[in-house]
Amino acid sequence: MNTVTSPSLEARHVCKSFRAGRIVSTVLDDLSLHVDAGELTLICGPSGCGKSTLLSILSGLQPADSGHVHALGESLDDMDKRALERFRLLHTGFVFQGFNLFPALTAFEQVALPLGYLGLKRDIVRARARTALDEVGLGPRMHLRPAELSGGEKQRVAIARALAKEPALLFADEPTSSLDAANGQMVIDMLHRIARRHGTTVLCVSHDPRLIGHADRLLTMEDGHILEDRRPSATDTVHPISGASR
Ligand SMILES: Nc1ncnc2c1ncn2[C@@H]1O[C@H](COP(=O)(O)OP(=O)(O)OP(=O)(O)O)[C@@H](O)[C@H]1O
């Protein structure tokens, strides 16, 4: 359980552009936001509006062109490459659309492997890997390889891998895009539970409107800005088949 006071993530006046030949596209345009610990914040918006770019800047994977980013009270702008790598290793977990699992490793090995980089003792690695797999309901299937697991189970292994690090910050980029409605719901509920139970800051980007009702907070992006910042209510429950808001 982390003890960081909120906000645990903060962006101030962040700008980011990409250049292709002579054309410069502004992806993030003077964007400011803060994200609090212990809840699931969902960033929604149309394809190409800059959600993944924002996530990667907030997680220290790429720098902003200008503006400031603070994570867990530390300025990411002031960190060199090595310090950023260490910060990410110690404090962040990632869950991606494509699961990013190694085909040859069992679920248990997938979760245990990154814990080795934290310099933990073997017994602790094993205990943490088991606990994380139990938490996502995969304890009994921990010896299976990706080819023997369903899509939803693979994503749960990826969540366990991130969770086992006990990160203060958990980033998820389109974690439900490759999943059907039932598995997508299970995954988003799991991310929500992790935020509540562990006090983790969970930041998820998605263009899937079915996730809205499961988030504590919804940020809607368009054209590099935060258009709306609100707390979804029960009326945001989304029809599981059509994906349409009620
Ligand atoms: N490394 C890069 N080089 C050039 N252009 C990039 C780069 N990364 C992102 N872009 C462009 O920035 C824009 C925003 O991309 P981004 O992936 O952040 O959007 P998104 O909202 O996450 O989209 P999606 O929902 O489709 O994943 C896109 O037009 C994309 O082509």
The ligand as a MOL file (V3000), in Angstrom:
LIG
                    3D

  0  0  0     0  0            999 V3000
M  V30 BEGIN CTAB
M  V30 COUNTS 31 33 0 0 0
M  V30 BEGIN ATOM
M  V30 1 N 6.2000 8.7430 -32.2780 0
M  V30 2 C 5.3150 9.3780 -33.0680 0
M  V30 3 N 5.7160 9.9680 -34.2100 0
M  V30 4 C 4.8570 10.6290 -34.9990 0
M  V30 5 N 3.5410 10.7630 -34.7320 0
M  V30 6 C 3.0740 10.1860 -33.5960 0
M  V30 7 C 3.9370 9.4670 -32.7110 0
M  V30 8 N 3.1940 9.0100 -31.6630 0
M  V30 9 C 1.9220 9.4240 -31.8880 0
M  V30 10 N 1.8650 10.1280 -33.0430 0
M  V30 11 C 0.6580 10.7600 -33.6090 0
M  V30 12 O 0.0340 11.4940 -32.5850 0
M  V30 13 C -1.3920 11.3970 -32.6740 0
M  V30 14 C -1.9520 10.9060 -31.3620 0
M  V30 15 O -1.5430 9.5570 -31.1850 0
M  V30 16 P -1.9730 8.7320 -29.8840 0
M  V30 17 O -1.4760 7.3370 -30.0670 0
M  V30 18 O -1.5330 9.4580 -28.6770 0
M  V30 19 O -3.5600 8.7920 -29.9820 0
M  V30 20 P -4.6610 7.9310 -29.2350 0
M  V30 21 O -5.7040 8.8770 -28.7890 0
M  V30 22 O -4.0370 7.0820 -28.1820 0
M  V30 23 O -5.2030 7.0200 -30.4240 0
M  V30 24 P -5.8380 5.5310 -30.3890 0
M  V30 25 O -7.1050 5.6010 -29.6020 0
M  V30 26 O -6.0890 5.2550 -31.8380 0
M  V30 27 O -4.8040 4.6220 -29.7920 0
M  V30 28 C -1.6650 10.4760 -33.8460 0
M  V30 29 O -1.9680 11.2720 -34.9670 0
M  V30 30 C -0.3660 9.7350 -34.0470 0
M  V30 31 O -0.1730 9.3830 -35.4110 0
M  V30 END ATOM
M  V30 BEGIN BOND
M  V30 1 1 1 2
M  V30 2 1 2 3
M  V30 3 2 2 7
M  V30 4 2 3 4
M  V30 5 1 4 5
M  V30 6 2 5 6
M  V30 7 1 6 7
M  V30 8 1 6 10
M  V30 9 1 7 8
M  V30 10 2 8 9
M  V30 11 1 9 10
M  V30 12 1 10 11
M  V30 13 1 11 12
M  V30 14 1 11 30
M  V30 15 1 12 13
M  V30 16 1 13 14
M  V30 17 1 13 28
M  V30 18 1 14 15
M  V30 19 1 15 16
M  V30 20 2 16 17
M  V30 21 1 16 18
M  V30 22 1 16 19
M  V30 23 1 19 20
M  V30 24 2 20 21
M  V30 25 1 20 22
M  V30 26 1 20 23
M  V30 27 1 23 24
M  V30 28 2 24 25
M  V30 29 1 24 26
M  V30 30 1 24 27
M  V30 31 1 28 29
M  V30 32 1 28 30
M  V30 33 1 30 31
M  V30 END BOND
M  V30 END CTAB
M  END
